[in-house]
């Protein structure tokens, strides 16, 4: 929460403790150690802006009805130098407090004083976090899952930064292993088909059949002709991969940059094959966690997982239903598996590069891989809880109420590039963060391009544009905003003004909560509510009133809303237009 809000809540807690002490000293409550209690913002603020459960938790200690304790607290509490104007007792012992005019005024002063820093906190100060997201296979175009993962990962990183963490964004390039071998084979056959016609081999069913493979083979042929038909197969495939893979990676980088995503690190899986994978396999072997079978090296995943689940209280019957299996680390052909590389990769993050936390954004279909990887990190002596995985659900692309399944460009699933050709980038980044990661998203293409209040990102941007319009109109009349005193801002007493200011005060808390839960959707929802409350205020409270002081106070509120909306949207790399 913001420093001012935190100070207000801490001060209220202290005031209640002091009131209890005075009541005990006066003999109205028996001498006893007061148990811990809380002060909180109630769901329904009809009776107060804050409440405390002190009377209820004190009933057992003081051996007295909660209402009597509440009355004693209300009698002795001194609100004179606080942000509270009123303390009332309701029902069986509920104690409610009203915030003073000064509190609302000081929130607005705090917003404009902090400016771009408003909403930021030191919650995660001193913690280095690695956020890895998208990490699409470089053997083909990025799809809709990558589009959601890109917006989610980038905005999650932004939320963590606002909460005080030191954050690095990372893309993991799978440029080694089986998928690269399959990539080379697919390119090779498509290359041969360009020259050999019916004599060329058929592309196997489990190869890459996308139009992008044909395109890369044609580009290679345009540069080298049929030169590589006469060389050894391994040499030909290596040449094709060396030619095509950098082009694919460069295309991914360009497309993600268009999507406003910039990574601090592009980490190549191939780097792990220079010794890091062998190191983790040796570690697991030293700890008795591997065995050989059928010419392959296996990891005792079942044993590790079973022991962990038993320690957590699961029964053998419950564990049996999970059908746990061991994992291959080194295949019969001597090549390490993706799982082995993954263990080495996360050890690199947590040990070699020293991140306090590794956060991965994965598709929900990787759910079963999470416990295995965390268990393997435990097995090599790391704390698996230093890895957190955000699992995101699928995206259903919709247009006119019907699902959109085919790409105009490739004839396959809709790609990231297709999406960015179809809708504004602002809409894509905002829409993919409208719901928590674990919820399926129906992405409405028609809504994303609409310019009305039904489009949530347009609705938020319009709040800023409306404020700019107000300022421009008043400027044409020779009126410009000026600094307001605390006393002048205390004039903002209308319900719509108070509700709007309370929402401004909640930003820091919402950011911290979004960071804790790895859920940037909390911030898009915050922005939508901010826009809603502003439009409500705008319609209820005329800004250009005759009372100059009230007009300036309302202008100050407009500027505070504008500042906060800009902070939120800019953090998510969404534009904030001045006119629409």
C-alpha positions as CSV (number, residue, x, y, z in Angstrom):
1,X,0.0,0.0,0.0
2,X,1.1,3.6,-0.4
3,X,3.1,5.0,2.5
4,X,0.3,7.4,3.4
5,X,-2.3,4.6,3.5
6,X,0.0,2.4,5.5
7,X,0.7,5.1,8.0
8,X,-3.0,5.7,8.4
9,X,-3.8,2.1,9.1
10,X,-0.8,1.7,11.5
11,X,-1.9,4.9,13.3
12,X,-5.5,3.6,13.7
13,X,-4.2,0.4,15.2
14,X,-2.1,2.4,17.7
15,X,-5.1,4.6,18.6
16,X,-7.2,1.5,19.4
17,X,-4.4,0.1,21.6
18,X,-4.1,3.4,23.4
19,X,-7.8,3.6,23.9
20,X,-7.8,0.1,25.5
21,X,-5.0,1.2,27.8
22,X,-6.9,4.3,28.9
23,X,-10.1,2.2,29.5
24,X,-8.1,-0.3,31.6
25,X,-6.5,2.6,33.6
26,X,-9.9,4.1,34.2
27,X,-11.1,0.8,35.5
28,X,-13.7,0.3,32.8
29,X,-11.9,-2.8,31.5
30,X,-10.0,-5.3,33.6
31,X,-6.2,-5.4,33.3
32,X,-5.3,-8.0,30.7
33,X,-3.0,-8.6,27.8
34,X,-4.9,-7.6,24.6
35,X,-4.8,-10.3,21.9
36,X,-3.8,-9.3,18.4
37,X,-6.5,-7.6,16.3
38,X,-6.8,-6.1,12.9
39,X,-8.0,-2.9,11.3
40,X,-9.4,-3.3,7.8
41,X,-11.4,-1.7,5.0
42,X,-14.9,-3.3,5.1
43,X,-16.5,-4.7,2.0
44,X,-19.5,-2.4,2.6
45,X,-18.4,1.1,3.5
46,X,-21.9,2.2,4.4
47,X,-21.1,2.2,8.1
48,X,-17.5,3.3,7.9
49,X,-14.2,3.5,5.9
50,X,-12.4,1.2,8.4
51,X,-13.4,-1.2,11.0
52,X,-11.7,-3.3,13.7
53,X,-12.5,-6.7,15.4
54,X,-10.8,-5.6,18.6
55,X,-14.0,-5.9,20.7
56,X,-14.7,-9.4,19.5
57,X,-11.2,-10.8,20.0
58,X,-11.0,-9.1,23.4
59,X,-14.2,-10.6,24.7
60,X,-12.6,-13.8,26.0
61,X,-9.6,-11.9,27.6
62,X,-11.7,-9.3,29.3
63,X,-14.6,-11.6,30.0
64,X,-17.0,-9.0,28.8
65,X,-19.5,-8.6,26.0
66,X,-18.0,-7.2,22.8
67,X,-20.4,-4.3,22.7
68,X,-19.1,-3.1,26.2
69,X,-15.5,-3.3,25.0
70,X,-16.4,-1.5,21.8
71,X,-18.1,1.3,23.8
72,X,-15.1,1.7,26.0
73,X,-12.8,2.0,23.0
74,X,-15.1,4.5,21.4
75,X,-15.2,6.5,24.7
76,X,-11.4,6.8,25.1
77,X,-10.1,6.9,21.6
78,X,-8.5,10.2,20.6
79,X,-8.9,11.0,16.9
80,X,-7.9,14.7,17.1
81,X,-4.5,14.4,15.3
82,X,-5.4,11.5,13.0
83,X,-6.9,11.0,9.6
84,X,-10.2,9.9,11.2
85,X,-13.1,12.1,12.0
86,X,-15.5,9.7,13.7
87,X,-15.7,6.4,15.7
88,X,-19.0,4.6,16.1
89,X,-20.2,1.3,17.6
90,X,-22.8,-0.8,15.8
91,X,-24.6,-4.0,16.5
92,X,-22.9,-6.5,18.9
93,X,-19.6,-4.7,19.0
94,X,-18.6,-3.6,15.5
95,X,-16.3,-0.5,15.7
96,X,-16.4,1.7,12.6
97,X,-14.3,4.7,11.6
98,X,-14.8,7.5,9.1
99,X,-11.9,9.1,7.3
100,X,-11.5,12.8,7.5
101,X,-11.6,15.4,4.7
102,X,-7.9,15.9,5.3
103,X,-7.2,12.3,4.4
104,X,-8.8,12.6,1.0
105,X,-6.9,15.9,0.4
106,X,-3.6,14.4,1.3
107,X,-4.1,11.4,-1.0
108,X,-4.4,13.8,-3.9
109,X,-1.4,15.7,-2.9
110,X,0.5,12.5,-2.6
111,X,-0.5,11.3,-6.1
112,X,0.7,14.5,-7.8
113,X,3.8,14.8,-5.6
114,X,5.0,11.3,-6.5
115,X,4.0,11.6,-10.2
116,X,5.4,8.7,-12.2
117,X,6.5,7.0,-9.0
118,X,3.0,6.8,-7.6
119,X,1.9,3.2,-7.1
120,X,5.5,1.9,-6.8
121,X,6.8,0.4,-3.6
122,X,9.8,-1.3,-2.0
123,X,7.8,-4.5,-1.4
124,X,10.3,-6.6,-3.4
125,X,13.4,-4.5,-2.9
126,X,16.7,-6.4,-3.0
127,X,15.2,-9.4,-4.8
128,X,16.3,-10.4,-8.3
129,X,13.7,-12.1,-10.4
130,X,14.0,-13.8,-13.8
131,X,10.8,-13.9,-15.8
132,X,11.0,-16.2,-18.8
133,X,8.2,-16.2,-21.2
134,X,7.2,-17.0,-24.8
135,X,10.3,-19.2,-25.5
136,X,8.7,-20.4,-28.7
137,X,10.2,-23.1,-30.7
138,X,12.4,-21.4,-33.3
139,X,11.5,-24.0,-35.9
140,X,8.2,-22.3,-36.8
141,X,6.0,-19.2,-36.4
142,X,4.7,-18.0,-33.0
143,X,1.1,-18.9,-32.3
144,X,-1.8,-17.5,-30.2
145,X,-0.5,-19.1,-27.1
146,X,2.8,-17.2,-27.6
147,X,0.7,-14.1,-28.1
148,X,-1.0,-14.4,-24.8
149,X,2.3,-15.5,-23.1
150,X,4.1,-12.5,-24.4
151,X,1.5,-10.0,-23.1
152,X,1.2,-11.9,-19.8
153,X,4.9,-12.3,-19.2
154,X,5.9,-8.7,-20.2
155,X,3.1,-7.2,-18.0
156,X,3.9,-9.5,-15.1
157,X,7.5,-8.3,-15.3
158,X,6.2,-4.7,-15.2
159,X,4.0,-5.4,-12.2
160,X,7.0,-7.0,-10.4
161,X,9.2,-3.9,-11.2
162,X,6.5,-1.6,-9.9
163,X,6.5,-3.7,-6.7
164,X,10.2,-3.0,-6.2
165,X,11.8,-6.2,-7.6
166,X,14.8,-6.1,-9.9
167,X,13.5,-8.0,-13.0
168,X,15.1,-9.5,-16.0
169,X,13.0,-10.7,-19.0
170,X,14.3,-13.8,-20.7
171,X,13.6,-15.8,-23.9
172,X,14.9,-19.4,-24.0
173,X,15.9,-20.4,-27.5
174,X,15.5,-24.2,-28.1
175,X,18.4,-24.4,-30.6
176,X,19.5,-28.0,-29.7
177,X,18.1,-31.4,-29.3
178,X,15.4,-33.4,-31.1
179,X,13.4,-30.4,-32.5
180,X,16.5,-29.1,-34.3
181,X,17.2,-32.5,-35.7
182,X,13.6,-32.6,-37.0
183,X,13.9,-29.1,-38.3
184,X,17.0,-30.1,-40.3
185,X,15.3,-33.2,-41.7
186,X,12.2,-31.2,-42.7
187,X,14.3,-28.5,-44.4
188,X,16.4,-31.2,-46.1
189,X,13.4,-33.0,-47.6
190,X,11.8,-29.7,-48.8
191,X,15.1,-28.7,-50.3
192,X,15.4,-32.0,-52.2
193,X,11.8,-31.7,-53.4
194,X,12.6,-28.5,-55.1
195,X,15.0,-30.3,-57.4
196,X,14.2,-34.0,-57.5
197,X,10.5,-33.8,-58.1
198,X,8.9,-37.3,-57.8
199,X,12.2,-38.8,-56.9
200,X,12.5,-36.7,-53.7
201,X,11.6,-38.4,-50.4
202,X,8.3,-37.9,-48.7
203,X,8.1,-35.7,-45.6
204,X,7.5,-38.0,-42.6
205,X,4.2,-37.4,-40.7
206,X,6.0,-36.3,-37.5
207,X,8.1,-33.6,-39.3
208,X,7.4,-29.9,-39.7
209,X,4.8,-29.4,-42.5
210,X,4.3,-25.6,-42.3
211,X,4.6,-23.3,-45.3
212,X,7.5,-21.6,-43.4
213,X,9.7,-24.6,-43.9
214,X,9.1,-24.6,-47.7
215,X,9.9,-20.8,-47.7
216,X,13.2,-21.3,-45.9
217,X,14.2,-24.2,-48.2
218,X,13.4,-22.0,-51.3
219,X,15.6,-19.1,-49.8
220,X,18.4,-21.6,-49.3
221,X,18.1,-22.9,-52.8
222,X,18.0,-19.3,-54.2
223,X,21.4,-18.7,-52.6
224,X,23.1,-22.0,-53.0
225,X,21.2,-23.7,-55.9
226,X,21.5,-27.5,-56.0
227,X,25.1,-27.4,-54.6
228,X,24.2,-29.3,-51.4
229,X,22.4,-32.2,-53.1
230,X,25.7,-33.9,-53.7
231,X,27.1,-33.5,-50.1
232,X,26.8,-35.8,-47.1
233,X,23.3,-35.7,-45.5
234,X,24.7,-34.5,-42.2
235,X,26.6,-31.7,-43.8
236,X,23.5,-30.7,-45.9
237,X,21.2,-30.6,-42.9
238,X,23.7,-28.6,-40.8
239,X,24.0,-26.1,-43.6
240,X,20.2,-25.8,-43.9
241,X,19.8,-25.3,-40.1
242,X,22.7,-22.8,-39.9
243,X,21.0,-20.9,-42.7
244,X,17.4,-21.0,-41.5
245,X,17.6,-20.9,-37.7
246,X,19.1,-17.4,-37.4
247,X,16.5,-16.1,-39.8
248,X,13.7,-17.7,-37.7
249,X,15.2,-16.2,-34.5
250,X,15.6,-12.8,-36.1
251,X,12.0,-12.9,-37.3
252,X,10.8,-13.8,-33.7
253,X,12.8,-10.9,-32.3
254,X,11.3,-8.5,-34.9
255,X,7.8,-9.7,-34.2
256,X,8.2,-9.5,-30.5
257,X,9.7,-6.0,-30.8
258,X,6.6,-5.0,-32.8
259,X,4.6,-6.4,-29.9
260,X,6.6,-4.0,-27.7
261,X,8.5,-6.8,-25.9
262,X,12.2,-6.3,-25.3
263,X,14.2,-9.0,-23.6
264,X,17.2,-8.5,-21.4
265,X,18.5,-12.0,-22.3
266,X,18.1,-14.4,-25.3
267,X,19.5,-17.6,-23.7
268,X,20.5,-20.4,-26.2
269,X,19.9,-24.0,-25.1
270,X,23.0,-25.0,-27.0
271,X,25.1,-23.2,-24.4
272,X,23.9,-25.8,-21.8
273,X,25.3,-28.6,-24.0
274,X,28.9,-27.3,-23.4
275,X,29.0,-28.8,-19.9
276,X,26.1,-27.6,-17.8
277,X,23.9,-30.6,-18.6
278,X,26.7,-33.0,-17.8
279,X,27.2,-31.2,-14.4
280,X,23.5,-31.7,-13.3
281,X,23.5,-35.3,-14.5
282,X,26.7,-35.9,-12.4
283,X,25.1,-34.2,-9.4
284,X,22.0,-36.4,-9.7
285,X,24.2,-39.5,-10.1
286,X,26.3,-38.6,-7.1
287,X,23.1,-38.3,-5.0
288,X,21.9,-41.8,-6.2
289,X,19.1,-40.3,-8.2
290,X,19.9,-42.0,-11.6
291,X,20.1,-45.5,-13.0
292,X,20.7,-47.2,-16.4
293,X,18.1,-49.1,-18.2
294,X,17.7,-50.2,-21.9
295,X,20.8,-48.3,-22.8
296,X,19.5,-45.0,-21.4
297,X,20.2,-43.0,-18.2
298,X,17.1,-42.4,-16.1
299,X,16.2,-40.0,-13.2
300,X,14.2,-41.5,-10.2
301,X,11.3,-39.1,-10.5
302,X,8.8,-41.5,-9.0
303,X,10.9,-42.0,-5.9
304,X,11.5,-38.2,-5.4
305,X,7.9,-37.3,-6.0
306,X,6.5,-40.1,-3.8
307,X,8.7,-39.1,-0.9
308,X,7.7,-35.5,-1.2
309,X,4.0,-36.3,-1.4
310,X,4.2,-38.6,1.6
311,X,5.9,-35.8,3.5
312,X,3.0,-33.5,2.5
313,X,0.5,-36.0,4.0
314,X,-0.7,-37.8,0.8
315,X,-1.6,-41.4,1.2
316,X,0.0,-44.2,-0.8
317,X,-3.4,-44.8,-2.5
318,X,-3.6,-41.1,-3.6
319,X,0.0,-41.2,-4.9
320,X,-0.7,-44.4,-6.8
321,X,-3.5,-42.7,-8.8
322,X,-1.0,-40.1,-10.1
323,X,0.8,-42.9,-12.1
324,X,4.2,-41.3,-11.5
325,X,7.0,-42.4,-13.8
326,X,10.7,-42.0,-14.0
327,X,12.3,-39.7,-16.7
328,X,15.0,-40.3,-19.2
329,X,18.0,-38.0,-18.9
330,X,20.3,-39.5,-21.6
331,X,18.7,-41.3,-24.6
332,X,20.1,-44.5,-26.1
333,X,21.8,-42.4,-28.8
334,X,23.7,-40.5,-26.2
335,X,21.8,-37.3,-26.6
336,X,20.4,-35.5,-23.4
337,X,16.6,-35.0,-23.2
338,X,14.8,-31.8,-23.0
339,X,14.2,-32.5,-19.3
340,X,17.9,-32.8,-18.6
341,X,18.5,-29.5,-20.3
342,X,15.6,-27.9,-18.4
343,X,17.2,-28.9,-15.0
344,X,20.5,-27.5,-16.1
345,X,18.8,-24.3,-17.4
346,X,17.1,-23.6,-14.1
347,X,20.3,-24.4,-12.2
348,X,22.0,-21.8,-14.4
349,X,19.3,-19.2,-13.4
350,X,19.4,-19.9,-9.7
351,X,23.0,-20.8,-9.1
352,X,25.2,-19.5,-11.9
353,X,23.4,-16.2,-12.4
354,X,22.1,-16.0,-8.8
355,X,18.5,-15.0,-9.2
356,X,16.4,-15.2,-6.1
357,X,13.4,-16.5,-8.0
358,X,12.8,-17.9,-11.5
359,X,9.3,-17.4,-12.9
360,X,8.3,-19.3,-16.0
361,X,5.2,-18.6,-18.0
362,X,4.0,-21.9,-19.6
363,X,1.0,-23.2,-21.4
364,X,-1.4,-25.3,-19.2
365,X,-0.4,-28.4,-21.2
366,X,2.9,-28.3,-19.3
367,X,1.1,-28.8,-16.0
368,X,2.6,-32.2,-15.3
369,X,6.1,-31.0,-15.9
370,X,6.1,-28.5,-13.0
371,X,6.3,-31.0,-10.1
372,X,8.9,-33.0,-11.9
373,X,11.2,-30.0,-12.5
374,X,10.8,-28.7,-9.0
375,X,11.5,-32.1,-7.6
376,X,14.7,-32.4,-9.7
377,X,15.9,-29.0,-8.4
378,X,15.3,-30.3,-4.9
379,X,17.3,-33.4,-5.8
380,X,20.4,-31.5,-6.9
381,X,20.3,-29.5,-3.6
382,X,18.4,-26.4,-4.7
383,X,15.0,-25.3,-3.3
384,X,12.5,-26.2,-5.9
385,X,10.2,-23.4,-4.5
386,X,12.6,-20.9,-5.9
387,X,10.9,-21.8,-9.2
388,X,7.4,-20.6,-9.8
389,X,5.5,-21.5,-12.9
390,X,2.5,-19.5,-14.2
391,X,0.3,-21.8,-16.2
392,X,-1.9,-20.0,-18.7
393,X,-5.0,-21.4,-20.4
394,X,-5.9,-21.4,-24.1
395,X,-7.1,-18.5,-26.3
396,X,-10.2,-18.8,-28.3
397,X,-10.1,-16.3,-31.2
398,X,-13.6,-15.1,-32.1
399,X,-15.1,-12.9,-34.8
400,X,-18.8,-12.2,-35.2
401,X,-19.5,-14.9,-32.6
402,X,-17.6,-17.6,-34.6
403,X,-14.2,-19.1,-33.8
404,X,-11.3,-18.1,-36.1
405,X,-9.0,-21.1,-36.6
406,X,-7.1,-20.7,-39.8
407,X,-4.2,-18.4,-40.7
408,X,-4.4,-16.5,-43.9
409,X,-0.7,-16.6,-44.2
410,X,0.2,-20.2,-43.4
411,X,-3.1,-22.1,-43.7
412,X,-2.5,-23.4,-40.2
413,X,-3.4,-22.0,-36.7
414,X,-3.5,-18.2,-36.4
415,X,-0.1,-16.8,-35.6
416,X,1.1,-13.8,-33.6
417,X,1.8,-11.9,-36.8
418,X,-1.7,-12.6,-38.0
419,X,-3.1,-11.1,-34.8
420,X,-1.0,-8.0,-34.9
421,X,-2.0,-7.4,-38.5
422,X,-5.7,-7.7,-37.4
423,X,-5.9,-5.7,-34.1
424,X,-4.1,-2.7,-32.4
425,X,-1.2,-3.7,-30.3
426,X,-2.7,-1.8,-27.4
427,X,-5.8,-4.0,-27.5
428,X,-3.8,-7.2,-27.8
429,X,-1.7,-6.4,-24.7
430,X,-4.7,-5.3,-22.7
431,X,-7.1,-8.1,-23.7
432,X,-4.6,-10.8,-22.9
433,X,-4.4,-9.5,-19.4
434,X,-8.1,-9.0,-18.8
435,X,-8.4,-12.4,-17.0
436,X,-6.1,-14.3,-14.6
437,X,-3.6,-16.6,-16.4
438,X,-5.6,-19.8,-15.4
439,X,-8.7,-18.7,-17.2
440,X,-9.4,-19.4,-20.8
441,X,-9.8,-16.2,-22.9
442,X,-12.3,-15.6,-25.7
443,X,-10.5,-12.9,-27.7
444,X,-13.1,-10.9,-29.6
445,X,-11.5,-9.5,-32.8
446,X,-14.4,-7.2,-33.4
447,X,-14.4,-5.8,-29.9
448,X,-10.6,-5.3,-30.1
449,X,-10.9,-2.9,-33.1
450,X,-14.1,-1.1,-31.9
451,X,-13.8,2.5,-30.8
452,X,-16.5,2.7,-28.1
453,X,-17.0,2.2,-24.4
454,X,-17.5,-1.5,-24.9
455,X,-13.8,-1.9,-25.7
456,X,-12.1,-1.9,-22.3
457,X,-8.8,-0.5,-23.5
458,X,-10.5,2.3,-25.5
459,X,-12.6,3.0,-22.4
460,X,-9.5,3.5,-20.3
461,X,-7.7,5.6,-22.9
462,X,-10.8,7.7,-23.4
463,X,-10.7,8.7,-19.7
464,X,-7.3,10.3,-20.3
465,X,-8.5,11.9,-23.5
466,X,-11.5,13.3,-21.8
467,X,-9.3,14.9,-19.1
468,X,-7.2,16.4,-21.9
469,X,-10.3,17.8,-23.5
470,X,-11.4,19.4,-20.2
471,X,-8.0,21.0,-19.8
472,X,-8.0,22.2,-23.4
473,X,-11.5,23.8,-23.1
474,X,-10.7,25.6,-19.9
475,X,-7.4,26.8,-21.3
476,X,-9.3,28.4,-24.2
477,X,-11.2,30.3,-21.5
478,X,-8.0,31.4,-19.8
479,X,-8.2,28.9,-17.0
480,X,-5.2,26.7,-16.1
481,X,-4.7,24.3,-13.1
482,X,-2.9,25.8,-10.2
483,X,-1.5,24.2,-7.0
484,X,-4.2,23.6,-4.4
485,X,-3.8,23.7,-0.6
486,X,-4.9,20.8,1.6
487,X,-7.8,23.0,2.8
488,X,-9.0,23.6,-0.8
489,X,-8.9,19.9,-1.6
490,X,-11.0,19.2,1.4
491,X,-13.9,20.7,-0.6
492,X,-14.1,17.4,-2.6
493,X,-16.8,15.8,-0.5
494,X,-19.3,14.5,-3.1
495,X,-19.7,10.7,-3.0
496,X,-18.4,10.3,-6.5
497,X,-15.3,12.4,-5.6
498,X,-14.6,10.4,-2.5
499,X,-15.1,7.0,-4.2
500,X,-12.6,8.1,-7.0
501,X,-10.0,9.2,-4.5
502,X,-10.3,6.0,-2.5
503,X,-9.6,4.1,-5.7
504,X,-6.5,6.2,-6.4
505,X,-5.3,5.4,-2.8
506,X,-5.7,1.6,-3.5
507,X,-3.2,1.5,-6.4
508,X,-0.1,0.5,-4.5
509,X,-2.0,-2.3,-2.7
510,X,-3.3,-3.6,-6.0
511,X,0.2,-3.7,-7.6
512,X,1.6,-5.6,-4.6
513,X,-1.3,-8.1,-4.7
514,X,-0.8,-8.5,-8.5
515,X,2.9,-9.2,-7.9
516,X,2.2,-11.7,-5.1
517,X,-0.4,-13.6,-7.2
518,X,1.5,-13.2,-10.5
519,X,-1.7,-11.8,-12.0
520,X,-1.4,-8.6,-14.1
521,X,-5.2,-8.8,-14.7
522,X,-5.6,-7.1,-11.3
523,X,-4.1,-4.0,-12.8
524,X,-6.1,-3.9,-16.0
525,X,-9.2,-4.3,-13.9
526,X,-8.0,-1.5,-11.7
527,X,-7.6,0.7,-14.8
528,X,-11.2,-0.2,-16.0
529,X,-12.6,0.7,-12.5
530,X,-10.6,3.9,-12.5
531,X,-12.1,4.9,-15.9
532,X,-15.6,3.9,-14.7
533,X,-15.3,6.0,-11.5
534,X,-13.8,9.0,-13.4
535,X,-16.7,9.0,-16.0
536,X,-19.1,8.7,-13.1
537,X,-17.5,11.7,-11.4
538,X,-17.4,13.6,-14.6
539,X,-21.1,13.2,-15.2
540,X,-22.1,14.0,-11.6
541,X,-19.8,16.8,-10.7
542,X,-19.4,19.8,-13.1
543,X,-15.8,20.8,-13.3
544,X,-16.1,24.4,-14.7
545,X,-18.1,25.8,-11.8
546,X,-18.3,29.4,-10.8
547,X,-16.6,28.7,-7.4
548,X,-12.9,29.0,-8.5
549,X,-11.6,27.1,-5.5
550,X,-13.9,24.1,-6.1
551,X,-13.1,24.2,-9.8
552,X,-9.4,24.0,-9.1
553,X,-9.9,21.2,-6.6
554,X,-11.8,19.2,-9.2
555,X,-9.1,20.0,-11.8
556,X,-6.6,18.7,-9.3
557,X,-8.6,15.4,-9.0
558,X,-8.6,15.2,-12.8
559,X,-4.9,15.6,-13.0
560,X,-4.4,12.9,-10.3
561,X,-6.6,10.5,-12.3
562,X,-4.7,11.3,-15.4
563,X,-1.4,10.7,-13.7
564,X,-2.4,7.3,-12.3
565,X,-4.0,6.1,-15.6
566,X,-0.8,7.1,-17.4
567,X,1.3,5.2,-14.9
568,X,-0.8,2.0,-15.2
569,X,-1.1,2.0,-19.0
570,X,2.5,3.1,-19.7
571,X,3.8,0.3,-17.4
572,X,1.9,-2.1,-19.6
573,X,3.3,-0.4,-22.8
574,X,-0.1,0.8,-23.8
575,X,-0.4,4.2,-25.4
576,X,-2.2,7.0,-23.7
577,X,-3.6,9.3,-26.5
578,X,-4.6,12.8,-25.7
579,X,-7.5,12.8,-28.1
580,X,-9.7,10.0,-29.6
